[in-house]
């Protein structure tokens, strides 16, 4: 039976993990600044959906495989690093909005953001901790995993929305091409710096 203390614990865990800086929130800040909140929504939906899939897969056995086989861990680390560096380069080299090509400048799609969660070290930490600490022992495993993952992402939505809105607010204050280039370079550097998280034990 779900208790009030369990709900509070999961809520606090979700807020702490989803609301603190990491690859997703840095990229959402950059996207919010460049494209605004509405155009960043698919990126946010992709994060939430990808995390639900990852958390369920972790609960159903993927987490055990990840923890048991070092080769799987290194494969994900290398894939995550490569994709993060690509995204960092994309952010850092983006031209100011006024000079951008409307046909090529776009935020991440739902599918790109969802796929990234499987290479995101923070999402893996969240999934492994969530499964080990909060997954109920009673009842169907699949339903429990789905309910827990969905509840966590409901709590996470306003947390990641904050970062996109924060980015949008910053974007309204960047009034020159030089300011945009500096902002993009900083966001790209912060995204690239997240590679350190992947190789830290």
C-alpha positions in Angstrom: 0.0 0.0 0.0 1.3 3.4 -1.0 1.8 5.7 2.0 2.1 9.5 2.3 5.7 9.2 3.4 6.5 7.1 0.2 4.9 9.7 -2.0 6.8 12.5 -0.3 10.0 10.6 -0.6 9.6 10.0 -4.3 8.5 13.6 -4.9 11.5 15.0 -3.1 13.8 12.6 -5.0 12.3 13.7 -8.3 12.6 17.4 -7.5 16.2 17.0 -6.4 17.2 15.0 -9.5 15.1 16.8 -12.1 15.6 20.3 -10.8 19.4 20.4 -10.4 21.8 21.1 -13.3 22.7 18.3 -15.7 22.8 17.7 -19.4 19.1 17.9 -19.9 18.6 21.2 -18.0 21.6 22.9 -19.6 20.3 22.0 -23.0 16.8 23.1 -22.1 18.2 26.5 -20.9 19.9 26.9 -24.3 16.8 25.8 -26.2 14.5 28.1 -24.2 16.8 31.1 -24.8 17.0 30.4 -28.6 13.6 29.0 -29.4 11.3 30.0 -26.6 9.2 27.8 -24.2 6.6 26.6 -26.7 9.1 25.4 -29.3 11.1 23.7 -26.6 8.1 21.7 -25.4 8.8 18.7 -27.7 12.3 18.5 -26.2 10.8 18.4 -22.7 8.2 15.8 -23.7 11.0 13.7 -25.2 13.0 13.9 -21.9 9.9 12.8 -19.9 9.0 10.0 -22.3 12.6 8.7 -22.6 13.0 8.7 -18.8 9.7 6.7 -18.4 11.0 4.1 -20.9 14.5 4.0 -19.3 13.1 3.7 -15.7 10.7 0.9 -16.8 13.5 -0.9 -18.6 15.7 -0.6 -15.6 13.1 -2.0 -13.3 12.5 -4.9 -15.7 16.1 -6.0 -15.8 18.2 -3.6 -17.9 19.6 -2.1 -14.7 20.9 -5.4 -13.6 22.6 -6.0 -17.0 24.1 -2.5 -16.8 25.5 -3.0 -13.3 26.8 -6.5 -14.1 28.6 -6.1 -17.4 31.3 -3.5 -17.5 31.4 -3.6 -21.3 27.8 -2.4 -21.5 28.7 0.5 -19.1 31.6 1.5 -21.3 29.6 1.3 -24.5 27.0 3.6 -23.0 29.7 5.9 -21.7 31.3 6.2 -25.1 28.0 6.7 -26.9 26.8 9.3 -24.3 30.1 11.2 -24.5 30.1 11.3 -28.3 26.5 12.5 -28.4 27.0 15.1 -25.7 30.0 16.5 -27.5 28.1 16.7 -30.7 25.2 18.5 -29.0 27.8 20.8 -27.2 29.3 21.7 -30.6 25.9 22.3 -32.1 25.0 24.7 -29.2 28.3 26.5 -29.1 28.5 27.1 -32.9 24.9 28.1 -33.4 24.7 31.6 -34.9 22.7 34.4 -33.3 18.9 33.9 -34.0 18.8 36.9 -36.4 21.5 35.3 -38.5 20.3 31.7 -38.3 19.0 29.7 -41.2 15.3 29.1 -40.4 15.4 25.8 -42.3 18.2 24.3 -40.2 17.9 26.0 -36.8 15.5 23.9 -34.6 15.3 22.5 -31.1 15.7 18.8 -30.4 12.7 16.6 -31.5 10.8 14.4 -29.1 12.6 11.3 -30.5 16.1 12.8 -30.3 15.5 13.9 -26.7 14.0 10.5 -25.7 16.9 8.6 -27.3 19.4 10.7 -25.5 18.1 9.6 -22.1 19.6 6.1 -22.7 23.0 7.8 -23.0 22.5 10.3 -20.3 24.5 9.4 -17.1 22.2 11.4 -14.8 19.1 9.6 -16.2 20.8 6.2 -15.5 21.6 7.3 -11.9 18.0 8.3 -11.5 16.6 5.1 -12.9 18.9 2.8 -10.9 18.3 4.7 -7.6 14.5 4.9 -8.3 14.3 1.1 -8.8 16.4 0.2 -5.9 14.8 2.6 -3.4 11.2 3.2 -4.3 9.8 0.3 -6.5 7.1 -1.4 -4.5 7.5 -5.1 -3.8 3.8 -6.0 -3.8 1.8 -6.2 -7.0 2.6 -6.6 -10.7 6.1 -5.4 -11.5 5.2 -3.9 -14.9 2.4 -1.8 -13.4 4.4 -0.8 -10.4 7.3 0.3 -12.7 5.0 2.2 -15.0 3.2 4.0 -12.2 6.4 5.0 -10.4 8.0 6.2 -13.6 5.0 8.3 -14.6 4.6 9.8 -11.2 8.2 10.8 -11.1 7.9 12.5 -14.5 4.7 14.3 -13.5 6.8 15.8 -10.6 9.7 16.4 -13.0 7.7 18.4 -15.6 7.6 21.7 -13.6 11.2 21.3 -12.7 12.5 21.0 -16.2 10.0 23.7 -17.3 11.8 26.1 -15.0 15.0 25.7 -16.9 13.3 26.3 -20.3 11.6 29.4 -18.9 14.8 30.5 -17.3 16.4 30.2 -20.8 13.6 32.1 -22.4 14.1 34.9 -19.9 17.8 35.0 -20.6 17.1 35.1 -24.3 15.0 38.3 -24.0 18.1 40.0 -22.5 20.6 39.0 -25.2 20.3 42.0 -27.5 23.4 41.7 -29.6 25.0 39.1 -31.9 28.1 39.1 -29.6 26.0 38.4 -26.5 24.4 35.5 -28.3 27.8 34.1 -29.3 29.1 34.3 -25.7 25.9 32.7 -24.4 26.0 29.9 -26.9 29.7 29.3 -26.2 29.1 29.1 -22.4 26.1 26.7 -22.9 28.1 24.5 -25.2 31.1 24.4 -22.8 28.7 23.5 -19.9 27.2 20.7 -22.0 30.6 19.4 -23.0 31.7 19.5 -19.3 28.9 17.0 -18.5 31.2 14.4 -20.1 33.1 14.4 -16.9 30.0 13.0 -15.2 30.0 10.0 -17.5 33.5 8.9 -16.6 33.4 9.7 -12.9 32.6 6.7 -10.7 
